[in-house]
């Protein structure tokens, strides 16, 4: 099982980025996938999660209306689209896979509920 996160970078405030999480070694269709982020000196926190059926759950009010999550099971990829980025969005972003048939609304913001993690991709929002 592998998750490969990519798409991070340096962006100015107000800019946009799309992160990708490519899955391999398992059938993505059967699993919910979440995006978390970890800023320096802080705990890893849940951002968004998408169920195997495509429904999404937000875990942070600060990202609602700015971030969206989507999935393309044929491409084995989950995306995190981020707009109107703010300096406080600066963090390493990780994608994680839940246990089979677990759904986002059930402890989806708890990082211990995820079985596998990608390596993380750095997002820096700065002028």
URFEN-V298843 format. One record per residue. PSI is psi in radians with two decimals (* if undefined). Layout:
BEGIN
psi=(PSI & PSI)
END
This chain:
BEGIN
psi=(2.24 & 2.53 & 2.22 & 1.88 & 2.48 & 3.02 & -0.06 & 3.05 & -2.96 & 2.24 & 2.60 & 2.70 & 2.40 & -0.14 & -3.09 & 2.69 & 2.69 & 2.08 & 2.58 & 2.54 & 1.85 & 2.22 & 2.51 & 2.70 & 0.04 & 2.95 & 1.85 & -0.55 & -0.49 & -0.01 & 2.51 & 2.57 & 2.38 & 2.70 & 2.31 & 2.91 & 2.67 & 2.01 & 2.75 & 2.27 & 0.12 & 2.84 & 2.72 & 2.24 & 2.54 & 2.48 & -1.05 & 2.72 & 2.56 & 2.25 & 2.91 & -0.41 & -0.10 & -0.19 & 2.56 & 2.69 & 2.26 & 2.49 & -0.13 & 2.13 & -0.44 & -0.29 & -0.16 & 2.45 & -0.08 & -0.60 & 2.51 & 2.69 & 2.51 & 2.92 & 2.60 & 1.71 & -0.57 & -0.63 & -0.03 & 0.74 & 2.45 & 2.36 & 2.58 & 1.92 & 2.19 & 2.22 & 2.93 & 0.83 & 2.53 & 2.73 & -0.56 & -0.09 & -0.11 & 2.18 & 2.96 & 2.25 & 2.29 & 2.48 & 2.56 & 2.64 & 2.31 & 3.06 & 2.76 & 2.32 & 0.05 & 2.61 & 2.77 & -0.63 & -0.28 & 1.68 & 0.49 & -0.30 & 0.02 & 2.00 & -0.46 & -0.22 & 0.04 & 2.36 & -0.68 & 2.62 & 2.60 & 3.09 & -0.18 & 2.61 & 2.34 & 2.27 & 2.14 & 2.14 & 1.93 & 2.59 & *)
END
